[in-house]
Amino acid sequence: MKTPERIDLDVKQLDALLKRVKELLPPEDYELIKAMADTIYLLSQCVDNKAASIRRLLRMLFGATTEKTGKTKAHPKKKNSVKAKKGHGRKPAKDYTGAKKVRVFHDTLKPGDNCPECLKGKVYELKEPQRIIRITGNAPLSGTVYEMQRLRCNLCGAIFTASTPENVGEDKYDAKAKAMIALLKYGTGMPFNRLKDLQQSLGIPLPASTQFEIVDQMAMELTPIYQEFIRQGAQGDIIHNDDTTMKVLSLMKENKENNPERKGIFTTGILSKTDDHKIALFFTGRQHAGENLMDLLKRRIGLSPPIQMCDALSRNVPKEFETLLANCLTHGRRQFVDVLQSFPEECSYVLEILAEVYKNDKITKEQNMEAEERLRFHQDNSGPLMKKLNTWFHKQIDQHLVEPNSGLGQAIGYMLKHWEALTLFLREPGVPLDNNICEQALKKVVLHRKNALFYKTEHGAMVGDLFMSLIHTCNLSGTNPFDYLTALLEHASELSESPDKWMPWNYKSALIEPDNPEA
């Protein structure tokens, strides 16, 4: 059978067709035709919605890694566009912040010496030395075996053992080894078993059970700083939150055996921002993002309600604490990206306007505008764009230009339903446009879930939350997480006394205080 040609009819065209049919056919035939038309229209909408979901999945798996306007099929790149000149691909020496630096002086000359070429001038030192980089490889955790010589008296049998070298320490695993294990596991997603196999192949055995014992003990020592993260995070001016699913075997077993009322398991990501710093927090368990945020806000001290940025799910909003709710504009925009192929003209119109809004926001960042200045800039430049978009949305619905149950209709409905929260950036200073920074933080959780698959117990999940919070906060502040974790472990006693002095952005000052002369 030949495949029938698809005909796209809107509601008005379908109603007009049925009116003409009603005049030509008897009532019983008309009712049959009307039922068939309604069924076909409903099926067509269902297929479009399902196709949008499938396209979204395929795009995630095989398509472009971005939803930028220039990458969508409705906005192809111009053939004559000039390509940016490629770089040489080498990292500059300044990027190697963790590398050991060796100062090499000239073999025969020093500043002030006579020039060996002209014999008249004097040489002076240039500000920029010549730099070369050499990378060496070794196991993530290396080891040293100390063999102390033992001597026995052939007459009395007394044994004499060589003294242990200085600075060997009493612990088998030093602070740097412990920090590396935590960073590999919770910072890069390397499972304990994978690290065990790698270390075994390199001749430095490190059992998976030993690795967890190490990070578990570390978590106990670092609990004061984690609690300080939570305390300071509760005081944030802008708080982002979202969650993702997680597997915890003990909770999954409880679901099967006890059939609890709530069976979901989530990891919530909360990102708290002040004028100076960003703090990332993670919480795993049965609570939703809104409930975890509510627990956090209970620690808030005498401050006005914070700006809360999240997507429009009701479970993201705390029930007992007031916040200035802002919703993610990227989530609203994505609704139109998903149905772009079915409604190219309409969706392109929306995406182009939103692209201008994001360009305006980029300008505010490039010019480093203060919150009030940024608000005025958006009100002057983005306000008319959003008003124009709102008018267009209402026109599509009020004049029945779009079927409300279609993919486009649902996208418009989402934007109108959450319009106040989506446009809070036009009324309050400092409000971000989207929740992307929180979704980026949750990628650490997704990476762990993808590689390690699950946590065994709630306690293990708590350990993971602690280290992910510390590591990602370091990443946000530009602090080396390996150096930071090492410093915390080496000064655990000072940390417990004054955790506020050991945040990623001020711990180096604590290292050089009089109490730490060795630093």
Secondary structure in CASP SS format (residue, H / E / C, confidence):
PFRMAT SS
TARGET T0000
AUTHOR 0000-0000-0000
METHOD secondary structure of the structure
MODEL  1
M C 1.00
K C 1.00
T C 1.00
P C 1.00
E C 1.00
R C 1.00
I C 1.00
D C 1.00
L C 1.00
D C 1.00
V H 1.00
K H 1.00
Q H 1.00
L H 1.00
D H 1.00
A H 1.00
L H 1.00
L H 1.00
K H 1.00
R H 1.00
V H 1.00
K H 1.00
E H 1.00
L H 1.00
L C 1.00
P C 1.00
P H 1.00
E H 1.00
D H 1.00
Y H 1.00
E H 1.00
L H 1.00
I H 1.00
K H 1.00
A H 1.00
M H 1.00
A H 1.00
D H 1.00
T H 1.00
I H 1.00
Y H 1.00
L H 1.00
L H 1.00
S H 1.00
Q H 1.00
C H 1.00
V H 1.00
D H 1.00
N H 1.00
K H 1.00
A H 1.00
A H 1.00
S H 1.00
I H 1.00
R H 1.00
R H 1.00
L H 1.00
L H 1.00
R H 1.00
M H 1.00
L H 1.00
F H 1.00
G C 1.00
A C 1.00
T C 1.00
T C 1.00
E C 1.00
K C 1.00
T H 1.00
G H 1.00
K H 1.00
T C 1.00
K C 1.00
A C 1.00
H C 1.00
P C 1.00
K C 1.00
K C 1.00
K C 1.00
N C 1.00
S C 1.00
V C 1.00
K C 1.00
A C 1.00
K C 1.00
K C 1.00
G C 1.00
H C 1.00
G C 1.00
R C 1.00
K C 1.00
P C 1.00
A H 1.00
K H 1.00
D H 1.00
Y C 1.00
T C 1.00
G C 1.00
A C 1.00
K C 1.00
K C 1.00
V C 1.00
R C 1.00
V C 1.00
F C 1.00
H C 1.00
D C 1.00
T C 1.00
L C 1.00
K C 1.00
P C 1.00
G C 1.00
D C 1.00
N E 1.00
C C 1.00
P C 1.00
E C 1.00
C C 1.00
L C 1.00
K C 1.00
G C 1.00
K E 1.00
V C 1.00
Y C 1.00
E C 1.00
L C 1.00
K C 1.00
E C 1.00
P C 1.00
Q C 1.00
R C 1.00
I C 1.00
I C 1.00
R C 1.00
I C 1.00
T C 1.00
G C 1.00
N C 1.00
A C 1.00
P C 1.00
L C 1.00
S C 1.00
G C 1.00
T C 1.00
V C 1.00
Y C 1.00
E C 1.00
M C 1.00
Q C 1.00
R E 1.00
L E 1.00
R E 1.00
C C 1.00
N C 1.00
L C 1.00
C C 1.00
G C 1.00
A C 1.00
I E 1.00
F E 1.00
T E 1.00
A C 1.00
S C 1.00
T C 1.00
P C 1.00
E C 1.00
N C 1.00
V C 1.00
G C 1.00
E C 1.00
D C 1.00
K C 1.00
Y C 1.00
D C 1.00
A H 1.00
K H 1.00
A H 1.00
K H 1.00
A H 1.00
M H 1.00
I H 1.00
A H 1.00
L H 1.00
L H 1.00
K H 1.00
Y H 1.00
G H 1.00
T C 1.00
G C 1.00
M C 1.00
P C 1.00
F H 1.00
N H 1.00
R H 1.00
L H 1.00
K H 1.00
D H 1.00
L H 1.00
Q H 1.00
Q H 1.00
S H 1.00
L C 1.00
G C 1.00
I C 1.00
P C 1.00
L C 1.00
P C 1.00
A H 1.00
S H 1.00
T H 1.00
Q H 1.00
F H 1.00
E H 1.00
I H 1.00
V H 1.00
D H 1.00
Q H 1.00
M H 1.00
A H 1.00
M H 1.00
E H 1.00
L H 1.00
T H 1.00
P H 1.00
I H 1.00
Y H 1.00
Q H 1.00
E H 1.00
F H 1.00
I H 1.00
R H 1.00
Q H 1.00
G H 1.00
A C 1.00
Q C 1.00
G C 1.00
D C 1.00
I E 1.00
I E 1.00
H E 1.00
N E 1.00
D E 1.00
D E 1.00
T E 1.00
T E 1.00
M C 1.00
K C 1.00
V E 1.00
L H 1.00
S H 1.00
L H 1.00
M H 1.00
K H 1.00
E H 1.00
N H 1.00
K H 1.00
E H 1.00
N H 1.00
N C 1.00
P C 1.00
E C 1.00
R C 1.00
K C 1.00
G C 1.00
I C 1.00
F E 1.00
T E 1.00
T E 1.00
G E 1.00
I E 1.00
L E 1.00
S E 1.00
K E 1.00
T C 1.00
D C 1.00
D C 1.00
H C 1.00
K E 1.00
I E 1.00
A E 1.00
L E 1.00
F E 1.00
F E 1.00
T E 1.00
G E 1.00
R C 1.00
Q C 1.00
H C 1.00
A H 1.00
G H 1.00
E H 1.00
N H 1.00
L H 1.00
M H 1.00
D H 1.00
L H 1.00
L H 1.00
K C 1.00
R C 1.00
R C 1.00
I C 1.00
G C 1.00
L C 1.00
S C 1.00
P C 1.00
P C 1.00
I E 1.00
Q E 1.00
M E 1.00
C E 1.00
D C 1.00
A C 1.00
L C 1.00
S H 1.00
R H 1.00
N H 1.00
V C 1.00
P C 1.00
K C 1.00
E C 1.00
F C 1.00
E C 1.00
T C 1.00
L E 1.00
L E 1.00
A E 1.00
N E 1.00
C C 1.00
L H 1.00
T H 1.00
H H 1.00
G H 1.00
R H 1.00
R H 1.00
Q H 1.00
F H 1.00
V H 1.00
D H 1.00
V C 1.00
L C 1.00
Q C 1.00
S C 1.00
F C 1.00
P H 1.00
E H 1.00
E H 1.00
C H 1.00
S H 1.00
Y H 1.00
V H 1.00
L H 1.00
E H 1.00
I H 1.00
L H 1.00
A H 1.00
E H 1.00
V H 1.00
Y H 1.00
K H 1.00
N H 1.00
D H 1.00
K H 1.00
I H 1.00
T H 1.00
K H 1.00
E H 1.00
Q C 1.00
N C 1.00
M C 1.00
E C 1.00
A H 1.00
E H 1.00
E H 1.00
R H 1.00
L H 1.00
R H 1.00
F H 1.00
H H 1.00
Q H 1.00
D H 1.00
N H 1.00
S C 1.00
G H 1.00
P H 1.00
L H 1.00
M H 1.00
K H 1.00
K H 1.00
L H 1.00
N H 1.00
T H 1.00
W H 1.00
F H 1.00
H H 1.00
K H 1.00
Q H 1.00
I H 1.00
D H 1.00
Q C 1.00
H C 1.00
L C 1.00
V C 1.00
E C 1.00
P C 1.00
N C 1.00
S C 1.00
G H 1.00
L H 1.00
G H 1.00
Q H 1.00
A H 1.00
I H 1.00
G H 1.00
Y H 1.00
M H 1.00
L H 1.00
K H 1.00
H C 1.00
W H 1.00
E H 1.00
A H 1.00
L H 1.00
T C 1.00
L H 1.00
F H 1.00
L H 1.00
R C 1.00
E C 1.00
P C 1.00
G C 1.00
V C 1.00
P C 1.00
L C 1.00
D C 1.00
N C 1.00
N H 1.00
I H 1.00
C H 1.00
E H 1.00
Q H 1.00
A H 1.00
L H 1.00
K H 1.00
K H 1.00
V H 1.00
V H 1.00
L H 1.00
H H 1.00
R H 1.00
K H 1.00
N H 1.00
A H 1.00
L C 1.00
F C 1.00
Y E 1.00
K C 1.00
T C 1.00
E H 1.00
H H 1.00
G H 1.00
A H 1.00
M H 1.00
V H 1.00
G H 1.00
D H 1.00
L H 1.00
F H 1.00
M H 1.00
S H 1.00
L H 1.00
I H 1.00
H H 1.00
T H 1.00
C H 1.00
N H 1.00
L H 1.00
S H 1.00
G C 1.00
T C 1.00
N C 1.00
P H 1.00
F H 1.00
D H 1.00
Y H 1.00
L H 1.00
T H 1.00
A H 1.00
L H 1.00
L H 1.00
E H 1.00
H C 1.00
A H 1.00
S H 1.00
E H 1.00
L H 1.00
S H 1.00
E H 1.00
S C 1.00
P H 1.00
D H 1.00
K H 1.00
W H 1.00
M C 1.00
P C 1.00
W C 1.00
N C 1.00
Y H 1.00
K H 1.00
S H 1.00
A H 1.00
L H 1.00
I C 1.00
E C 1.00
P C 1.00
D C 1.00
N C 1.00
P C 1.00
E C 1.00
A C 1.00
END
